[in-house]
Amino acid sequence: MASIRFGLLGTLRLTCEDREIRPGGARQRAVLALLLLRHGRTVSVDELAETVWDGSPPPTARTQISICVAQLRKLFREAGVDGEAIVTSHPGYRLDIEGHRLDLVDFLSLTGQASALAGSGRSAEAADAYRRALALWRGPALDGLTGYALEQEACWLEEQRLTALDGHAELRLALGRHQELTAELAALVREHPLRERTRHSLMLAQYRSGRRADALETFRVGHQLSIDELGLEPGTALRELHHAVLCEDPAIAAPPTVPEPVAPAVPVAPVTAEEPEERPEEQPETSLADSPGEAPAPADRRPAPPGAPPLAPSDLPPNIPSFTGRTAETEVLDTLLDGRPDGEPPRVALVTGVAGIGKTALAVHWSHRAAASFPDGCLHVDLGSAPAAPGEVLGRLLRSLGAPGDRLPDDEASRISLYRRLLRGRRVLVVLDDASSFAQVAPLLPANGGCCVVVTSRESMEELVLRHGAVRVPLGVLDQADSTALLDRIVTGGRTAASRAQTARLAELCDGLPLALCIAAARLATRPHWTVRRLADRLADEHRRLDELSLGGSRVRASFELSHGCLSPGLASVYRRLSLLDVPDVPAWAVAALLDCSVETAEQYLDELTDAHLLEVSGPDATGQYRYRFQSLLRLYARERAQEDPDRPAAEAARDRALHSWLTVAEAAHRREYGGDHSVVHGPAPRPHVDRDLLDDLLARPLDWFDSERHCLVAAVTQSARLGLAALAWDLAASTVGFCEIRSNTDDWRRLCEEGLAASRAAGDRQGEGVMLGELGAALLYRGESEASVRLLEEADGVLRAGGEVYGAALNACKLAVVVRQRGDAGAARALLDGALPALRAAGDLSAQAHALNNLAQIALDAGDLEEAVRLGREAVAVARGLGATRGAAQAFHRLGRALLAAGRLPEAEEALTEAAGIVRAKRDRLGMAYVLLGLAEARLRAGRADRADEDLTAALALAEETGSTVLMGRLRLLRVELEEARAPGAALPQEA
């Protein structure tokens, strides 16, 4: 069984067997974080919703929480976790971490041990336990998660960290390590100036280090802060220490230094934190300032070779005052600080990303943060601003290292040799910024393990990874929290904080791109009369957004041109044409249709664009396909370039071909799900060829394909309607709405039909108008809007019959029969169905025939004619058998089972319902499975098998909660009451009404 390491002490992190697992959006992360914080306890759906939506959950919150939990469960299963880590537990969910690891649990266990060891006088072992506990922190707790509830939890966790830091410091003071503590405690006091326990430790460390005046000044500053901020004198402990320092009380003199133990003298309680392999004395103390990059250099650093200049150059540019976020990436760079012996190669990191993503900012910020770990200097070269031959760059580096400029060798090979010889035995950081190729970087790499190198580039540089083991640090856009934090840092005066919603909107319009965010913030900062909303409104216009972000010295458009200019003409054409599709993401098979090439060729183009950081890749999706998408600003830029395409007609034809390819696959998916081309009317829109083997791969589970493609299908219909491709718009909608019905997705169902209807009417396409009116009527019926549904279905009937669409009118009559029956007119409903059946039989539509017979059976059942209901149910099953294991067949078996159950023929009812269960289970149809389990629970309860009925009912309730079906939940809860009553002593078995 796979084990997951959960991390809350920093950004939310999940790893499994050294693989990082990435939860989806902000809602998933918030749900998981709260479940982890309450691990082992049930968290109600209401509390989860309050947390996710920060006290203002939408009406659909419960459904969306269920979806988040289902996605997390799927994520865990895909990671190899057996069983359910998240279990449904009324009134919500519980996360069990047995068999897994959570850094918070490890931290609390270690701090508890430290406290116990300190209480028993084992100070050295207690200090070591605190050190291991603090080493688990990777940054601010729950970093990147927002909302009042989680921010409160983060505050509590931060308090636990500070308490551990104070405990650790006091133990180290007791062990005589005051000298090494002073700088760390000073940094911590600057960060938390009103924390008296920390200030007490700093005063004591300063005094014991012979800095009595500094200790008194530390008290004076704290005393003034306490008066100014709190209106109170400092606490007793701090005042007593102040008095002791003034009097030079021997009681506060430094104790003798106690060496750290090699191992605990006696065993202590086991902990779950991962313990490093080195012995305690070989590990540095954890910095109280939480700055791993500022650890002191190792005491055994080798001296420079004879003749080497004793210089420590620092060529770094100034640090970035507005730097924000990048916690995970900084942690990766921190791994470079683990120095290697001279005989090994240096550690190398490659920071990659599109222009404007903040590669240089991260490299410079981290270099300043880590500078103390490189006492022999930090070298920085901007390889992009003034490209030069390697020999010239080496000359600059050699002069920085102290080599006389008039004695430098002329040839490049000799300069490389001298450069590496001067670096031998030294710990130097080399930053090679904005490199364009491996050939440019290779001569500048040191040869010894004491040095490390950070390279930033828009290129993927596989050779640097393969030949030098470079750690890749790919940069994406900033998330919402970091984006708004960056705006807050640059725009002073609290303007962004006072307009949180508009600031979040502005961050979204800037696409989380640091360059765009900085430009937007600078415009606000230099225009104090502008509101945040005014700038956001200006950026909301897609036609001028890049213009607004390309004013002054820093220009988003110009930065994108750098990346675009490196593309070959063919790849640039692919990039432009991709932007013509208004879909949120795109699979390779649709790009193959766009480019009229093989899927393999399309994948090669997409991978090249991904390597150039012009596209992002995600997946695989439920069908095994990887999906590619633009960042929104890059899409706008690509569309600008597409307007310059010298062959616009060919580009537009390619776009239309890709849109039609969705119809090809959607139609094939419908046929496979419904057992044939049933229950749908098609139009004349062309269907581009899609390879049969590819269709088999995509549509092994048609519902999985729909789940993966749903957003693209809606976008394709919308774009087709806007382009005037009416036949495509309504046909693609008609081929898709059946899946929306299966998934109870009435929002998309309605939108698809409205787009298709508008396009048909604009084009004067009466066939499409009639079909879309009928499908829209069915969508409104599903939503409970029966009056509007009847109007639309009757209008559809008139349009279809006027156009001679006999088959379409018969399908529409079946829809109308359902709403008529629900409104109480069983006779009219029966007449509609009887009238539709001849046309359905003539068309060979087995699915619609079975559907009509099912509804006739229900009418008979409602009338109490149980034998007729069973007869019609068996006829529907006989027809549906010709469909194979389809949803229509499952519905027929289910309706027959309900009729048999009403007739009291319990074994036959259970048999029919079991047939239905096998079909819906294979299709992963959660809602259908819940209805079938309801029927089985009723049948088994009436047969006196209450325990088995309880199992079915419990499973059905869990599925119904996931799907959010309130009607079904009501029926299941009523049955739960019947079940409990049946279990009461002396109770009679319930009978079918």
Salt bridges, closest charged atoms under 4 A:
GLU20 OE1 - ARG22 NH2 3.73
ASP46 OD1 - ARG62 NH1 3.11
GLU47 OE2 - ARG38 NH2 2.99
GLU84 OE1 - ARG73 NE 3.79
GLU84 OE2 - ARG77 NH1 3.49
ASP96 OD1 - ARG94 NE 3.01
ASP103 OD2 - ARG138 NH2 3.81
ASP106 OD2 - ARG101 NE 3.91
GLU125 OE1 - ARG122 NH2 2.87
ASP128 OD1 - ARG131 NH2 2.65
ASP128 OD2 - ARG132 NE 3.31
GLU153 OE2 - ARG38 NH1 2.75
GLU158 OE2 - ARG161 NH2 2.90
GLU158 OE2 - HIS192 NE2 3.91
GLU159 OE2 - ARG195 NH2 3.07
ASP166 OD2 - ARG195 NE 2.85
GLU170 OE2 - ARG197 NE 2.71
GLU180 OE2 - ARG172 NH2 3.26
GLU184 OE1 - ARG172 NH1 3.34
GLU191 OE2 - HIS192 NE2 3.59
ASP214 OD2 - ARG211 NE 2.74
GLU217 OE2 - ARG220 NH2 2.74
GLU233 OE1 - HIS223 NE2 2.85
GLU248 OE2 - ARG212 NE 3.84
GLU260 OE2 - ARG177 NH1 3.78
GLU274 OE1 - ARG5 NH2 3.63
GLU275 OE2 - ARG132 NH1 2.47
GLU281 OE2 - ARG279 NE 3.00
GLU282 OE2 - ARG279 NH2 3.11
GLU285 OE1 - HIS168 NE2 3.10
GLU285 OE1 - ARG172 NE 3.53
GLU285 OE2 - ARG177 NH1 3.57
ASP290 OD2 - ARG161 NH1 3.88
GLU331 OE1 - ARG13 NH2 2.69
GLU331 OE2 - ARG138 NH1 3.85
ASP334 OD1 - ARG369 NH1 2.87
ASP342 OD2 - ARG302 NH1 3.23
ASP376 OD1 - ARG301 NH1 3.16
ASP433 OD2 - HIS380 NE2 3.73
ASP434 OD1 - ARG458 NH1 3.38
GLU463 OE2 - ARG467 NH1 3.73
ASP488 OD2 - ARG500 NH2 2.61
ASP537 OD1 - ARG505 NH1 2.82
ASP537 OD2 - ARG533 NE 3.80
ASP547 OD1 - ARG557 NH2 2.78
GLU548 OE1 - ARG523 NH1 2.33
GLU548 OE2 - ARG538 NH2 3.11
GLU548 OE2 - ARG544 NH2 2.71
ASP582 OD1 - ARG639 NH2 2.22
ASP582 OD2 - ARG722 NH2 2.37
ASP585 OD1 - ARG627 NE 3.01
GLU616 OE1 - ARG629 NH2 2.66
ASP621 OD2 - ARG627 NH1 2.97
GLU640 OE2 - ARG557 NH2 2.92
GLU644 OE1 - ARG641 NE 3.22
ASP645 OD2 - ARG577 NE 3.78
GLU652 OE2 - ARG648 NH2 3.16
ASP656 OD1 - ARG655 NE 2.93
GLU667 OE2 - ARG671 NH1 3.60
GLU667 OE2 - HIS682 NE2 3.43
GLU667 OE1 - ARG687 NE 2.61
GLU673 OE1 - LYS923 NZ 3.35
ASP677 OD1 - HIS682 NE2 2.88
ASP696 OD1 - ARG672 NH2 2.83
ASP696 OD1 - ARG692 NE 3.81
ASP704 OD2 - ARG924 NH1 3.30
ASP707 OD2 - ARG743 NH2 2.84
GLU709 OE2 - ARG627 NH2 2.73
ASP731 OD1 - HIS682 ND1 2.80
ASP731 OD2 - ARG687 NH2 2.74
ASP747 OD1 - ARG783 NH1 3.13
ASP748 OD2 - ARG710 NH1 2.45
GLU754 OE2 - ARG750 NE 3.06
GLU769 OE2 - ARG761 NE 3.14
GLU769 OE1 - ARG766 NH1 3.03
GLU775 OE2 - LYS815 NZ 3.82
GLU785 OE2 - ARG750 NH1 3.62
GLU785 OE2 - ARG783 NE 3.31
GLU795 OE2 - ARG761 NH2 3.22
ASP797 OD1 - ARG801 NE 2.79
ASP845 OD1 - HIS678 ND1 3.33
ASP862 OD2 - ARG821 NH1 3.31
GLU867 OE1 - ARG905 NH1 3.63
GLU868 OE2 - ARG871 NH2 2.76
GLU875 OE2 - ARG841 NH2 3.72
GLU875 OE1 - ARG871 NH1 3.43
GLU908 OE1 - ARG874 NH2 2.71
GLU908 OE2 - ARG905 NE 3.06
GLU910 OE2 - ARG940 NE 2.92
GLU910 OE1 - ARG945 NH1 2.74
ASP925 OD2 - ARG887 NE 3.84
GLU938 OE1 - ARG898 NH2 3.02
ASP947 OD1 - ARG983 NH2 3.10
ASP950 OD1 - ARG976 NH1 2.69
ASP950 OD2 - ARG983 NH2 3.20
GLU951 OE1 - ARG948 NE 3.92
ASP952 OD2 - ARG940 NH1 2.63
GLU962 OE2 - ARG73 NH1 2.98
GLU962 OE1 - ARG926 NE 3.72
GLU978 OE1 - ARG942 NH2 3.55
GLU980 OE2 - ARG976 NH1 3.76
GLU992 OE1 - ARG942 NE 3.51
